[in-house]
Amino acid sequence: MARVEKTIEVNVPVRTAYNQWTQFEEFPAFMEGVEEVVQVDDSHLHWRASIGGMAREWDAEIREQVPDEKVIWLATDGRENAGMVKFDSLGPALTRVHLEMSYDPEGFSENVGDKLGFVSRRVEGDLERFKDFIERRGAETGGWRGEIHNPDVPGGHTRGSLDAGSEVGGEGGFGESGGAIDRGGMMRGTFDPNSGPR
């Protein structure tokens, strides 16, 4: 299992950065190779991407989501991947975005690309493009302020509603990463979703 960690500072308030990140269907605007993200419901996404010249599709589940703090996801089929993005306010108009992703490279070209640092550079570029996207706009395109905690508990695992100032109602979580999350929502051997960046 390979792992990538990247951090960037974005010149917008934490609420703005977080709200934009919840607009998963807009990820193709700044994520290289991502062709489409479909928001199935509050906690499920379908991804379509081109990775190393190969078409890939997978479904992902949001395991935990806390407004202005974090989003944790896990692929449920297709590419094995999981991850977490955390948001830390550094001031009224400055936010640290910390992204951790784990993934299982498939085939010769992806394994070679991983060893040469292609994935690390791609993730870094995605964060730079996210920074440029939100700073140029100065405001989010929408935001979902609901929470998700341990979706394995039957009934009522999401709560909240659209941000009153939002134009669009995106939801859910994000990822092309890897790792194993146990049934309680903890990522084994990768990171503790309740801790800060290491």
N, C-alpha and C positions, 0 to 999 in steps of 0.2 A: 504494500500500500504506500503510495507516494503522498506527500503533504506539502502544501504551500501556505505561507503566512505573509500577508502584505498589509501595510498601514499607510494611510494618506490623510492629510489635513485638508478640509474643505471649507471654504470661506462662506458658509451659510450657517444659520442656527441649527442645532441638533434636530429640532422638529422638522425642519425643511428637508434635511438630508435623509432622515428616517422615512418621512412620508414619501419622498421620491423613490426610495428603495422598495416600497411596498407596491409600486406600479410595475409589476413583473412583466406585463405585456409590452412594456416599453424598453425592456432590456436590449433588444436588437439595435436600438439607437446608439448604444455605447459598448456593447459586448461583442468582441470579435468572434465571428463564426456562429453566433446565435441567430438563427433565422426566424424562430417564432417561439413564444411562450404563451400558452393558453391557460388562463385562470379557470380551473374546473369548478372550484368552490373555495371557501375561506382557507382551507388547508391543503389543497391539492393543485398541482401544476403539471402540464404536459409540455415537455421541451422538444424542440427540433433544432439541430445544429449540424454544422460541418466541422469535423475535427480531423485534422491531418488529411484533408481531402475526402474523407469518408462521411457519408450521411449517417447521423445518429439520432435516435429518439429515445426518450425515457420519461417516466413519471416520477414526481417528487412529492413528498409530504412534508408540510411544515410541522415540526414537532414541538416547537416553542416559539412564541412571538410576544414580545413586550414592547409597547410603544416607546420610542426614543432610546431604547436600550439594546435589543438584540432580536435576531431571527436565526433559528436553527432548523436545518432541513436534512432530509435523507431521501435518496432515490429508492423507490419501491419496486422498480423493474428497469430493464435496460442497463445502462452504464451504472456500475457500482460507484457511488459518490455520496458525500455528505459534507456538511460544513456549518459555519456560523459566521455571521457578520455582527459586530458590536459597534455601538455609537457612543462616543463620550464627548460631552460638551466641554470645550476649552475656553468658552467665553460666549458673549451674546451672539456673535456671528462667526464662530469658529468651531468646527466639529472634527474629531478624530474618528475615522472609519477604519476598523480593523477587521480583516477578512481572513478566516482560516478555512482551508478546504483540503479534504483527503479524497483520493481517487485511485482507481486501479487501472493503470495504462493497459490497453488492449493491443496485441499484435506488435510486430517488430518496429514499425515506424513510430508508434506512440511511445514505446519503451525507449527507443533511441532519442526521440524528442524530449522525453522527460529527463534523461541523463544529460542532455545538452542545455537544459534550462528553458526550453521553449514554453512550457506551461507557466513557469514562474514569470517570464517576461510577458506572456499573454495576460495573466491576471493583473500584473502591474499596469499594463496598458489599459485594461478595462477600468481600473480604478482611476487612472488619469483621465480617461474619456468621461467617466461618471462625474468627476470633479469639474471638468470643462462644461459638461451638459448642464449641471445644476447651477454653477456660478454664472454662466451666460444667461440662463433664464431668470435667476434671482428668486424664483419661487417654484415650488413643486407643481407638477401637472395634476396631482391628486394625492390622496392619502387614505389609508385604512387604519383606524385607531383601535381596532379590536385586539383582543389578546387570545393566545392559544397556549394552553398548558396541558401537557400529557394527554394527547388525543386518544390514548387507549382507554381512558376512563369513559364509560358509556354516558352519552347525553351531556349537553351543556359545556363542551370543552372550549367553545369560543364564546366571547362576549365582546360587546362594544359595537360601534357603528362607524359610518363614514365621518371623517373629519368635516366639520361644518364649513370650513373654508375651502374644501376640495372641489375641483372640477370633475374629477373622475373617481370611481370607486374601486380601485384595485385592492387586492388582498393577497395573503399568502406568504411564500418564502422563495428562496432562490438557491440554485446551485449547479455546479458541475464539479463535484468534489467527491471524496470517498471517506470510508470509515464505517464503523459499525455502531449503531445506536441500539441499546438494549430496550426492552419493552417499557422501561420506566422513563425513557426519553434521554438517557445519559449516553454520551458518545464514549465507547470503550477504547482506551488506548490512544485517544486523540486529544480530547480536551473535555473539561468539565464545563457544561454550559452555565454554571453558576459562578464560575471564577472569571477573573479578568484575563486579558491577553498575557501570555507568558513571555 
